[in-house]
Amino acid sequence: MLSAKERYSFGFALLGQNLIYGLFLNYLMIYYTDVVGISAAAVATLFLVARSWDAVNDPVMGIVVDRTRTRWGKFRPYMLWTPLPIALATVACFFSPGVSPGLKLAFAYFSYIVWSMVYTVNDVPLWALSSAMSRNSEERTGLISLARILATVGIMVAAILVIPMVEYFGNGDDAKGYLYTASVLSTIAAGLMLLAFFNTQERVTPKADRPSLAKSISALIHNRPLQMIVLMSLVSVFAMAAQSLFIYFVTYNLGDRGLLPLLMLITVAAIVVGMMPVPGLSRAFGKKATFALLIVLRAVVSIVYWFVGYESISTVYAMTFFNGLFLGGVGVLTTAMIADSIEYMEWRTGERSEGIIFSVQTFMAKISTAIGGFMGGTALSVVGYVPNVEQSGEVLQGIFILLTLVPGLGGLLALIPLYYYELNERRHREILMALSERVVN
């Protein structure tokens, strides 16, 4: 039975990690285009290259994690080793040397790729740790739900505070403001991430022998439920494109960057509210049915938002809330379903490779972010976006479409692989019983 201290330590570690992730997700693109002076097309290519490379690192890190054996466990050591390097790399990404445009772009590539690689060394074992803290699927779903809520709070706290912090620290100099803001947020984040080392316990212990690369790859090939989850996750690329353009929507479509903190607060409140009933809904109806319901409801909200428009600020507030309400639960269910697939793989192959399996989750998230960022940056370039000037009607319309119809309707594609996902709650309980009998025998 997980104690409250352990559950919240794990959750707050993710809150800290996502303070940094929220800074990058919401502000790095506009920092590059409007502060550093890199063109939108160049930033789009940077995101595609750097994030794709970052995604490739995830399975490698998963294999490394599965082969890790220390007196602290399999996953917890990385929670001790990585927070300081992540903080330093974060500050480097928001430092722009006063050099030529070409060298600025080169430094952006270097600093961002280094940051993403260090972040991966923390991200893969941190999420995989949840599967080692408990074998109980319902307890694990509750843990993941709490962690997802706090991770979302971390993303949105960063989103809410960054602009006021930039203005406070910069006093008219956004370059200085972003640098100081990154320094403060990364320091807080590093302290929170250490909680996952000091206050958690790995109860599901690995075999003494280390799995070979061939065994890890073979296990993935036989993990059909995970393959369906991967296909479902691919469509999150549409949501990532929308997320990368949200600050542009607020700045140019709404015409007031000062609205961003309030809109982010509404979003995080909606996501948290939407996550809370997920454990209960999944117990009552199953993860699969709950997942399908949330996807359909979000598509309905996106269509309604497109038709009513954003001329009324009260409409913007309402649609922002409903969009977040149905978005949060999808992340909880995806992670919980991935955790369930670990026992499926153990049952099929005899290998329990949490690292490589959770690296697939982070791999898909980063690929989606890479393509989504590329889509967002390319769309801005194609429609003629010019930084720091009044935008044309075509630019504003393109931003709004990417913010509403594209993620909402695109998300419906996840229903296809979801239909073929067969690891329901009854089947998972049978697998757990079979694994228990193996241990007894």
N, C-alpha and C positions, 0 to 999 in steps of 0.2 A: 504494500500500500504506500503510495507516494505521499510524503508529508507536504504540507502547504509551503514550508520553507523551500523544499526542493523544487516543487512545481513553479513557484514564483521566481526562484533564482534562475531556472532555465528560461522562463519567459522574459525576465528582465535582461538576461544576456542577449536575447534576440531583439529586445527593444533597443539596446545599445548598438548592436550591429546594424539595425535598420535606421537609426539616426543618421548614420553615414550613408547607407543605401538611399534613403530618402533625399539626402542632399544631392547625390549624384543623379538620381532618377528625375528629379524635378528641376534642377538648376544647372547641371553641367552644360547642357546644350546652349542655353541662353547665355551662360557665362562665356563660352567659347565664341558665340556669334556676336554678342552685344558688348562684351567687355574686352576680350582678347582681340577680337576683330577677324576671326577666321570665318570664311564664307560658309553658308548653310550647306552647300554641296560638299565642301571639304570635311565638315563636321559629320555629315551623313556617312561619308566613306570611312572616316576615322572610327565611328561607332561600329560600322559593319565589320571592319577588319579587326579592331581590338576586341570586340565582344565575341566574335566568332573564334578568335584565338583563345580567348578566355574560356569559352565553352568547351573547347577541345581539352583544356587542362583538367576539367572536372572528372572525367572517367579515369584519367591518370592519377588524380588525387584520391579517387575512390579506391583504386587498387592499393595505393600506398597506405591508406587508412586501414584497409582490411588486413594488411600485413604487419600492422603496428602492434607490438606487445610491450607494455611497460608496467611498472609497479603501480601506476596511476590508472591503468586501464588502456582501452583501445582508442577512445575518442577524447577523453578529458585532457590529456597532455597538450593537445592543440589549442585548448581554451586558455592555457597558460602561456604558450609560446607566441601566439599571434597578435594579441591586442595592440601592443606597442608598435610593431611594424605597420599594422593597418593604419594607426593614427598618423604616423610619420608620412606614409604614402598618400594619405588623404590631403594633408597640408600641401604636399608637393604638387598635387593636381590643381590646386587653386593658387599656385604661384606662377606668375607669368613674367619671364625675364624680358627686359627691355631690349630685344634684338629684332632682327629682320622678320618679316612675316613667315618666311620659309623655316627659319629656326624656331619660331614660336610653334608652328605646326609640328615640327619634329619633336620638340619638348613635350607637347601635348600627347603625341603618340607614346613617347617613352614613359612619361609619368603615369598615364592612364593604364598602359599595359602592365607596368610594375604593380600598380595598385590592384588591378583585377586579379593578378596571380596571387598576391598575398591574401586578398580577400577570399579566394577560393580555398586556400589552406585552412581558413577558419570555417567557411560556410558549409563545406561538405561534412566534416565530422560533427559540427554543431547540430545540424538537422538529424544526422544519423544517430546521435546520442539519444534522441527520443525513443528509438526502437530498443535500445539497451537498458533503458530505465524501467521498463515493464513489458511483460508479454501479453498482459490483458488488453484486448482490443478496445473495449469501452473505456478503460482507464487511460489508454494511450490516446484515444480520440479526444477525451477531455483535456489531457495535457497539451496536445497539439492545438486544440481550439483556443486554450488560454494563451499558448505561445503565439499563435497567429494573431490574436487580438492585440497582444502587447507589441508584436512586430509591426503591425499596422499602426499602432499608436506611435511607435518610433518613427516610421516613415512620415506620418502626418504632423508630428511635433516638429520635425525638421522642416517640413513644407510650410508650416504656419510661422515658425520663428525666423526662418532664414532672411526674408526681406526686411523685417524690422531690425534684425541684428546687423545686416549689411548696411542699412542706413545709419544705425547707431555707431557702429565701429568705423564706417567709411566717411561719414559726414560729408557726403558728396563725391567721394572717391570710391566707386564700386569695386575696383581692383583690391584696394586695401580692405574694404568691408568684407568681401568674400574670403580673403586670406585669414583674417581674424576670426570670422565666423566658423570656418573650417577647423581652425585650431581649437576653439572652445568646444565645438560639438564632438570632435574626435577624441578629445581628452575625457569628456564625460562618457563617451561610448566605450572607450578602453576599460574604464573602471567597471562599467556594468557587465562587459563581456567576461571579466574575470570571475564573476559569480558562478558561471557554469562549471568552472574548475573546482572552486572551493566548496560548493554546496550541493553537488549532485553525486549520484552513485550509479555505477554500471552494474545492474543485477543480472543481465543476460550475458554470461561470459563466453568468449569465443573458444574454439578449439585451440589446443596448444600449437598445432602445426599451422603454418601460414599457407593460405590458398595460392595456387599458381595462377599465372595470368590466363592460361588456357582454361582452367576450371572456372575462373570468374566470368570469362566471356561465354563459356558454355552454359553457365547458369543463367545468364541474361537471355540467351537464345531460347531457353526453355521456359522463360517467365512470360507467358502470354498475357496475364493481367497487367503486368508492367508495360508491355508493348502497347496495349490499348490506352493506358494512361498517358504514355508518350504521345500518341496520336491526338488524344484529347487536349493535351497541353500545347500542341503546336498552334492551335487557333488563338492562343493568348497573344500572339504577335499583333493582332488587331487592337487589343487593349493597350499594349505597350506603345503603339503608334499614337494612340489617343493621349496616353499619359505624358509622352514627351512634348506634346503640343498644348497641354493644359495651360501652362503659364503664358503662352502666346495668345490663347483664347481670352484669358483674363486681361492681359495687357492691351491687346489690339481690338478684339471683338467687343469686349465690355468697356474698354477704354479707361480702366482704373486698376493699376497693379496693386493698389492698396486693398482691393477686395479679396486678394488671394488668401491671406490668413483665415478670414471668415469662411470662405468656400472650402478650404482644407479642413477646417474644424467641423463643418457640416459633413464632409466626406468621411472623416475618421469616426465621427459619432454614428453615422449610418452603417459603416462597415462593422464597427463593434457591436451595434445592436443586431445586425444581420448574422453575425457569427454566434451570438449567444444561444439561439435555439437549435443550432446545428447538431450537437450531440443528442438532444432529445428527439429531433426529427429523424436522425439516422437510426436511432434505436427503434422508433415506431414504424418507419417506412423503408429503412435501408438506405445506405449511402448512394446507391445508384439512382433510385427514384428521387431522392432529395436533390442530387446533382442536376438531374434533368429539369426539375421544377425551377431551380434557380436560373438556369440558362434561358429557359423560355421567358420567364418573367423579366429578365434583363433585356431581352430582345424587344419585348413589348414596350418597356420604358424608353428604349432608344428610338423607336418609331414615333412614339408620342412626343418625345422631345424635339425630334426633327420637324414635326408638323406644327407644333406650337411656337417654335423659335425661342429666341433669347431677348426679345425686346423688353419684356417685363422682368425686372430683377427678382421678383418674388417667384416667377416661374423657374428661373435659373436655380434659385435656392431649393425649390421643391424637387426639380429633376435631378439635381446633384445628390440630394438625399436618397431618392429612390434608386438611382444608379448604384450608389455605394451599398445600399441595403442588400441587394441581391448579388453583389460582387464578392463580398467577404467570405461567405460560406463556401464558395467554390474552392478557394485556397485551402481551407480547413479540410474539406473532403478529399482533395487531391493528395495532400500529405498523408492523411489517414489511410487512404487506399494504397499508397505506395508502401506504407509501413506494413499493411496486411500482406502485401505481395512478398515480403521478406520470408514469412512463414511458408507461403506457397512454394517459393524457391527452395527453402530448406527441406520441405517435404518431397519435392520432385528430385532434387539433386544431392541432398545431404550437406549442402554448403549454405552457411548463413553469412552472406556478404553484404552487411548493411552499408558499408562505405560505397561500394560500386553501385548499389541500387539507389541510394540517395544522391549520388553524383549524377545519376540520370535526371533526377528532379532539377538539380541546379543547372545541369547542362541545358535542359529544355528551357528553363527560365532565362538563361543568358542568350541562347539562340533567339528566343522570342524577343528579348530586349534589343539584341543586335539588329534583327530584321525590322522590328518596330521603330527603333531609332533611325534606321536607314530610310524606312518609308516616310517617317515624319519629316526628316531633313530634306529628302528628295522632293516631297510634296511642296514644301516651302520654296525650294529652288525653282521647281517647275512653274508654279503659279506666280513667281516674280517677287517673293518676299525680299524686302530691303530693311535692314535693322534700323530701329530708332526713327522711323518716319511713319506717317499715316498710311495704312495698307489699303490696297484696292479691294473692290467688292469680290473679285475672284479669289483673292487670298483669304478673305474672311469667310467666304462660303466654303472653301476647301478645308479650312481649319475646323469649321463646325461639322462638316460631314465626317471627318476623321474622328471627331469627338463623340459622335452619336451613332450614325447608321453603321459605320464600318465595324466598330467593336461589338455592337449589339447583334447585328445580323450575321456577322462573321462568326460569332460565338456559337451560333446554331450548328455549325459544322461539327462541333464536339459531340453532338447527339449520335453521329454515325458510329464512331468507335465505342461510345458508351453503350450502345446496343449490344455489342459483342463482348462487353466486360462481364464475366461470369462468376467472379469471386464474391458471392454474396455472403451475408453474415452467417447463414447456416453452414455453408461450405467451409468458411474460415474456422468455425468451431470444430467441425469434423477434422480439419487438418491439425488443429492444436491438440486434439485428443490423440490423433495418430502419432504426433511428435512426442507426446507424453509417454505413450506406450513404448516407443523406441527407447526412451531414457530408462524406463523401468526394466525393460528386457536387456 
